[in-house]
Amino acid sequence: MLTILVDHNIEGHAMLLWGTLTAEGWPDLMALRLVTFPHVGLPYESCAIRLVEIGLDLANYLGTGRVFIP
C-alpha cells in the first residue's frame, strides 16, 4: 500500500486530489491512501517545534538523507 502523508498546509488540496483519484478509479487499481498528521498521531505543534530544533542545530544534520520528525 502506498501511503501519502499530507502536509497540514495542503490538506484541502489533497482532499480535492483524492476525490479526483477516487472518481477515476485509482484506488481500485492500486492500494493508495492519504493520511493527515492527526490520522497518524502527529500533533501540529510538536512537529513545528521539532522542525525549529532541527533548524537551530542544522550542522548536526548536514549530509543526512532524511530526518525523522516524531
N, CA, C and O atoms as a Tinker XYZ file with bonds, in Angstrom:
   280  protein
     1  N      0.843000   -1.179000    0.000000    73     2
     2  CA     0.000000    0.000000    0.000000    64     1     3
     3  C      0.887000    1.240000    0.000000    63     2     4     5
     4  O      1.865000    1.320000    0.744000    81     3
     5  N      0.540000    2.182000   -0.825000    73     3     6
     6  CA     1.243000    3.454000   -0.886000    64     5     7
     7  C      0.509000    4.442000    0.005000    63     6     8     9
     8  O     -0.650000    4.777000   -0.243000    81     7
     9  N      1.192000    4.906000    1.044000    73     7    10
    10  CA     0.610000    5.865000    1.974000    64     9    11
    11  C      1.264000    7.211000    1.751000    63    10    12    13
    12  O      2.490000    7.321000    1.730000    81    11
    13  N      0.450000    8.227000    1.585000    73    11    14
    14  CA     0.941000    9.581000    1.350000    64    13    15
    15  C      0.560000   10.437000    2.549000    63    14    16    17
    16  O     -0.621000   10.607000    2.852000    81    15
    17  N      1.584000   10.981000    3.238000    73    15    18
    18  CA     1.345000   11.873000    4.367000    64    17    19
    19  C      1.141000   13.276000    3.829000    63    18    20    21
    20  O      2.025000   13.844000    3.188000    81    19
    21  N     -0.026000   13.824000    4.093000    73    19    22
    22  CA    -0.402000   15.136000    3.579000    64    21    23
    23  C      0.032000   16.212000    4.562000    63    22    24    25
    24  O     -0.322000   16.171000    5.740000    81    23
    25  N      0.792000   17.163000    4.073000    73    23    26
    26  CA     1.226000   18.287000    4.882000    64    25    27
    27  C      0.014000   19.116000    5.295000    63    26    28    29
    28  O     -0.951000   19.234000    4.540000    81    27
    29  N      0.067000   19.676000    6.469000    73    27    30
    30  CA    -1.038000   20.468000    7.014000    64    29    31
    31  C     -1.442000   21.611000    6.086000    63    30    32    33
    32  O     -2.622000   21.952000    5.997000    81    31
    33  N     -0.482000   22.194000    5.407000    73    31    34
    34  CA    -0.761000   23.353000    4.555000    64    33    35
    35  C     -1.522000   23.025000    3.280000    63    34    36    37
    36  O     -2.066000   23.926000    2.643000    81    35
    37  N     -1.571000   21.760000    2.895000    73    35    38
    38  CA    -2.253000   21.401000    1.645000    64    37    39
    39  C     -3.374000   20.380000    1.856000    63    38    40    41
    40  O     -3.757000   19.677000    0.921000    81    39
    41  N     -3.892000   20.297000    3.071000    73    39    42
    42  CA    -4.941000   19.307000    3.336000    64    41    43
    43  C     -6.148000   19.492000    2.426000    63    42    44    45
    44  O     -6.691000   18.508000    1.924000    81    43
    45  N     -6.576000   20.720000    2.204000    73    43    46
    46  CA    -7.729000   20.970000    1.338000    64    45    47
    47  C     -7.477000   20.527000   -0.094000    63    46    48    49
    48  O     -8.331000   19.896000   -0.716000    81    47
    49  N     -6.305000   20.856000   -0.612000    73    47    50
    50  CA    -5.944000   20.457000   -1.972000    64    49    51
    51  C     -5.821000   18.942000   -2.076000    63    50    52    53
    52  O     -6.207000   18.347000   -3.081000    81    51
    53  N     -5.283000   18.329000   -1.037000    73    51    54
    54  CA    -5.125000   16.871000   -1.045000    64    53    55
    55  C     -6.481000   16.176000   -1.088000    63    54    56    57
    56  O     -6.633000   15.154000   -1.757000    81    55
    57  N     -7.460000   16.719000   -0.381000    73    55    58
    58  CA    -8.793000   16.109000   -0.396000    64    57    59
    59  C     -9.431000   16.248000   -1.782000    63    58    60    61
    60  O    -10.134000   15.346000   -2.238000    81    59
    61  N     -9.184000   17.384000   -2.451000    73    59    62
    62  CA    -9.675000   17.541000   -3.824000    64    61    63
    63  C     -8.995000   16.535000   -4.757000    63    62    64    65
    64  O     -9.650000   15.927000   -5.604000    81    63
    65  N     -7.696000   16.365000   -4.599000    73    63    66
    66  CA    -6.956000   15.392000   -5.396000    64    65    67
    67  C     -7.480000   13.984000   -5.130000    63    66    68    69
    68  O     -7.670000   13.199000   -6.059000    81    67
    69  N     -7.712000   13.670000   -3.856000    73    67    70
    70  CA    -8.215000   12.337000   -3.510000    64    69    71
    71  C     -9.584000   12.090000   -4.148000    63    70    72    73
    72  O     -9.861000   10.989000   -4.623000    81    71
    73  N    -10.428000   13.107000   -4.156000    73    71    74
    74  CA   -11.740000   12.978000   -4.800000    64    73    75
    75  C    -11.607000   12.667000   -6.285000    63    74    76    77
    76  O    -12.345000   11.842000   -6.822000    81    75
    77  N    -10.670000   13.328000   -6.940000    73    75    78
    78  CA   -10.439000   13.091000   -8.363000    64    77    79
    79  C     -9.887000   11.685000   -8.597000    63    78    80    81
    80  O    -10.341000   10.974000   -9.493000    81    79
    81  N     -8.907000   11.289000   -7.786000    73    79    82
    82  CA    -8.338000    9.940000   -7.925000    64    81    83
    83  C     -9.402000    8.868000   -7.713000    63    82    84    85
    84  O     -9.450000    7.876000   -8.441000    81    83
    85  N    -10.248000    9.073000   -6.716000    73    83    86
    86  CA   -11.310000    8.112000   -6.419000    64    85    87
    87  C    -12.316000    8.052000   -7.559000    63    86    88    89
    88  O    -12.746000    6.969000   -7.956000    81    87
    89  N    -12.692000    9.212000   -8.084000    73    87    90
    90  CA   -13.659000    9.253000   -9.185000    64    89    91
    91  C    -13.117000    8.544000  -10.428000    63    90    92    93
    92  O    -13.880000    7.954000  -11.193000    81    91
    93  N    -11.822000    8.601000  -10.622000    73    91    94
    94  CA   -11.196000    7.957000  -11.779000    64    93    95
    95  C    -10.874000    6.482000  -11.538000    63    94    96    97
    96  O    -10.451000    5.782000  -12.459000    81    95
    97  N    -11.072000    6.005000  -10.300000    73    95    98
    98  CA   -10.887000    4.587000  -10.004000    64    97    99
    99  C     -9.476000    4.163000   -9.633000    63    98   100   101
   100  O     -9.188000    2.966000   -9.603000    81    99
   101  N     -8.585000    5.111000   -9.348000    73    99   102
   102  CA    -7.207000    4.759000   -9.000000    64   101   103
   103  C     -7.091000    3.885000   -7.760000    63   102   104   105
   104  O     -6.272000    2.966000   -7.759000    81   103
   105  N     -7.865000    4.120000   -6.707000    73   103   106
   106  CA    -7.741000    3.238000   -5.537000    64   105   107
   107  C     -8.111000    1.782000   -5.837000    63   106   108   109
   108  O     -7.688000    0.875000   -5.120000    81   107
   109  N     -8.891000    1.559000   -6.883000    73   107   110
   110  CA    -9.232000    0.186000   -7.276000    64   109   111
   111  C     -8.073000   -0.490000   -8.012000    63   110   112   113
   112  O     -7.952000   -1.715000   -7.998000    81   111
   113  N     -7.228000    0.310000   -8.649000    73   111   114
   114  CA    -6.102000   -0.226000   -9.411000    64   113   115
   115  C     -4.840000   -0.388000   -8.579000    63   114   116   117
   116  O     -3.998000   -1.241000   -8.860000    81   115
   117  N     -4.725000    0.436000   -7.558000    73   115   118
   118  CA    -3.502000    0.480000   -6.758000    64   117   119
   119  C     -3.885000    0.805000   -5.323000    63   118   120   121
   120  O     -4.743000    1.655000   -5.086000    81   119
   121  N     -3.263000    0.142000   -4.375000    73   119   122
   122  CA    -3.571000    0.399000   -2.965000    64   121   123
   123  C     -2.979000    1.758000   -2.571000    63   122   124   125
   124  O     -1.770000    1.893000   -2.385000    81   123
   125  N     -3.843000    2.744000   -2.449000    73   123   126
   126  CA    -3.449000    4.107000   -2.089000    64   125   127
   127  C     -4.201000    4.561000   -0.857000    63   126   128   129
   128  O     -5.336000    4.154000   -0.612000    81   127
   129  N     -3.543000    5.414000   -0.084000    73   127   130
   130  CA    -4.267000    6.082000    0.994000    64   129   131
   131  C     -3.554000    7.385000    1.320000    63   130   132   133
   132  O     -2.327000    7.476000    1.272000    81   131
   133  N     -4.355000    8.388000    1.653000    73   131   134
   134  CA    -3.843000    9.672000    2.110000    64   133   135
   135  C     -4.088000    9.753000    3.605000    63   134   136   137
   136  O     -5.172000    9.414000    4.080000    81   135
   137  N     -3.091000   10.196000    4.345000    73   135   138
   138  CA    -3.258000   10.371000    5.782000    64   137   139
   139  C     -2.802000   11.775000    6.159000    63   138   140   141
   140  O     -1.925000   12.349000    5.515000    81   139
   141  N     -3.399000   12.312000    7.197000    73   139   142
   142  CA    -3.026000   13.626000    7.698000    64   141   143
   143  C     -2.271000   13.463000    9.014000    63   142   144   145
   144  O     -2.211000   12.366000    9.570000    81   143
   145  N     -1.706000   14.540000    9.500000    73   143   146
   146  CA    -0.954000   14.489000   10.752000    64   145   147
   147  C     -1.779000   13.881000   11.879000    63   146   148   149
   148  O     -1.291000   12.975000   12.555000    81   147
   149  N     -3.025000   14.345000   12.114000    73   147   150
   150  CA    -3.813000   13.739000   13.204000    64   149   151
   151  C     -4.106000   12.252000   12.988000    63   150   152   153
   152  O     -4.180000   11.492000   13.954000    81   151
   153  N     -4.274000   11.830000   11.730000    73   151   154
   154  CA    -4.547000   10.412000   11.458000    64   153   155
   155  C     -3.427000    9.502000   11.937000    63   154   156   157
   156  O     -3.677000    8.371000   12.353000    81   155
   157  N     -2.195000    9.989000   11.880000    73   155   158
   158  CA    -1.061000    9.157000   12.288000    64   157   159
   159  C     -0.507000    9.568000   13.651000    63   158   160   161
   160  O      0.579000    9.136000   14.038000    81   159
   161  N     -1.251000   10.400000   14.376000    73   159   162
   162  CA    -0.870000   10.751000   15.737000    64   161   163
   163  C      0.248000   11.781000   15.851000    63   162   164   165
   164  O      0.961000   11.812000   16.855000    81   163
   165  N      0.409000   12.622000   14.837000    73   163   166
   166  CA     1.423000   13.672000   14.890000    64   165   167
   167  C      0.753000   15.028000   15.141000    63   166   168   169
   168  O      0.133000   15.582000   14.233000    81   167
   169  N      0.866000   15.556000   16.329000    73   167   170
   170  CA     0.272000   16.873000   16.578000    64   169   171
   171  C      1.055000   17.962000   15.844000    63   170   172   173
   172  O      2.281000   17.902000   15.758000    81   171
   173  N      0.323000   18.981000   15.305000    73   171   174
   174  CA     0.949000   20.056000   14.535000    64   173   175
   175  C      1.998000   20.802000   15.374000    63   174   176   177
   176  O      3.091000   21.082000   14.881000    81   175
   177  N      1.676000   21.128000   16.645000    73   175   178
   178  CA     2.602000   21.933000   17.432000    64   177   179
   179  C      3.898000   21.193000   17.681000    63   178   180   181
   180  O      4.959000   21.815000   17.640000    81   179
   181  N      3.864000   19.828000   17.951000    73   179   182
   182  CA     5.075000   19.042000   18.190000    64   181   183
   183  C      5.965000   19.023000   16.954000    63   182   184   185
   184  O      7.183000   19.159000   17.073000    81   183
   185  N      5.374000   18.855000   15.757000    73   183   186
   186  CA     6.157000   18.824000   14.524000    64   185   187
   187  C      6.804000   20.172000   14.262000    63   186   188   189
   188  O      7.971000   20.228000   13.874000    81   187
   189  N      6.086000   21.239000   14.463000    73   187   190
   190  CA     6.638000   22.577000   14.236000    64   189   191
   191  C      7.808000   22.848000   15.173000    63   190   192   193
   192  O      8.831000   23.389000   14.755000    81   191
   193  N      7.659000   22.475000   16.427000    73   191   194
   194  CA     8.734000   22.682000   17.406000    64   193   195
   195  C      9.955000   21.862000   17.025000    63   194   196   197
   196  O     11.081000   22.350000   17.123000    81   195
   197  N      9.752000   20.626000   16.592000    73   195   198
   198  CA    10.872000   19.764000   16.202000    64   197   199
   199  C     11.609000   20.330000   14.994000    63   198   200   201
   200  O     12.837000   20.266000   14.928000    81   199
   201  N     10.863000   20.884000   14.036000    73   199   202
   202  CA    11.495000   21.495000   12.876000    64   201   203
   203  C     12.383000   22.670000   13.273000    63   202   204   205
   204  O     13.476000   22.834000   12.732000    81   203
   205  N     11.919000   23.482000   14.207000    73   203   206
   206  CA    12.726000   24.609000   14.684000    64   205   207
   207  C     13.981000   24.093000   15.369000    63   206   208   209
   208  O     15.066000   24.637000   15.164000    81   207
   209  N     13.848000   23.051000   16.179000    73   207   210
   210  CA    15.011000   22.483000   16.860000    64   209   211
   211  C     16.044000   21.980000   15.853000    63   210   212   213
   212  O     17.244000   22.191000   16.032000    81   211
   213  N     15.585000   21.323000   14.809000    73   211   214
   214  CA    16.496000   20.835000   13.775000    64   213   215
   215  C     17.161000   22.011000   13.068000    63   214   216   217
   216  O     18.363000   21.981000   12.803000    81   215
   217  N     16.382000   23.045000   12.761000    73   215   218
   218  CA    16.942000   24.225000   12.107000    64   217   219
   219  C     18.010000   24.906000   12.937000    63   218   220   221
   220  O     18.997000   25.404000   12.396000    81   219
   221  N     17.823000   24.932000   14.244000    73   219   222
   222  CA    18.804000   25.569000   15.121000    64   221   223
   223  C     20.076000   24.746000   15.264000    63   222   224   225
   224  O     21.139000   25.283000   15.578000    81   223
   225  N     19.967000   23.452000   15.035000    73   223   226
   226  CA    21.113000   22.559000   15.184000    64   225   227
   227  C     21.454000   21.901000   13.842000    63   226   228   229
   228  O     21.834000   20.732000   13.792000    81   227
   229  N     21.312000   22.660000   12.774000    73   227   230
   230  CA    21.421000   22.134000   11.423000    64   229   231
   231  C     22.770000   21.493000   11.116000    63   230   232   233
   232  O     22.832000   20.547000   10.331000    81   231
   233  N     23.834000   21.979000   11.709000    73   231   234
   234  CA    25.166000   21.427000   11.438000    64   233   235
   235  C     25.234000   19.930000   11.745000    63   234   236   237
   236  O     25.979000   19.202000   11.090000    81   235
   237  N     24.487000   19.476000   12.707000    73   235   238
   238  CA    24.484000   18.055000   13.063000    64   237   239
   239  C     23.715000   17.195000   12.055000    63   238   240   241
   240  O     23.811000   15.969000   12.085000    81   239
   241  N     22.962000   17.832000   11.174000    73   239   242
   242  CA    22.139000   17.091000   10.212000    64   241   243
   243  C     22.668000   17.173000    8.789000    63   242   244   245
   244  O     22.087000   16.567000    7.889000    81   243
   245  N     23.761000   17.908000    8.556000    73   243   246
   246  CA    24.313000   18.028000    7.210000    64   245   247
   247  C     24.731000   16.655000    6.691000    63   246   248   249
   248  O     25.380000   15.882000    7.396000    81   247
   249  N     24.354000   16.368000    5.460000    73   247   250
   250  CA    24.680000   15.087000    4.859000    64   249   251
   251  C     23.658000   13.992000    5.134000    63   250   252   253
   252  O     23.745000   12.906000    4.562000    81   251
   253  N     22.703000   14.266000    5.994000    73   251   254
   254  CA    21.662000   13.295000    6.304000    64   253   255
   255  C     20.671000   13.236000    5.158000    63   254   256   257
   256  O     20.169000   14.266000    4.710000    81   255
   257  N     20.392000   12.049000    4.692000    73   255   258
   258  CA    19.440000   11.893000    3.593000    64   257   259
   259  C     18.008000   12.193000    4.005000    63   258   260   261
   260  O     17.234000   12.773000    3.243000    81   259
   261  N     17.673000   11.790000    5.218000    73   259   262
   262  CA    16.315000   12.005000    5.736000    64   261   263
   263  C     16.389000   12.334000    7.211000    63   262   264   265
   264  O     17.297000   11.902000    7.921000    81   263
   265  N     15.434000   13.094000    7.645000    73   263   266
   266  CA    15.322000   13.417000    9.069000    64   265   267
   267  C     13.938000   13.008000    9.516000    63   266   268   269
   268  O     12.941000   13.511000    8.998000    81   267
   269  N     13.866000   12.105000   10.468000    73   267   270
   270  CA    12.586000   11.669000   11.032000    64   269   271
   271  C     12.133000   12.668000   12.064000    63   270   272   273
   272  O     12.883000   13.000000   12.983000    81   271
   273  N     10.923000   13.149000   11.926000    73   271   274
   274  CA    10.382000   14.116000   12.879000    64   273   275
   275  C      9.222000   13.447000   13.607000    63   274   276   277
   276  O      8.111000   13.366000   13.082000    81   275
   277  N      9.489000   12.971000   14.817000    73   275   278
   278  CA     8.396000   12.303000   15.556000    64   277   279
   279  C      7.415000   13.300000   16.129000    63   278   280
   280  O      6.443000   12.909000   16.775000    81   279
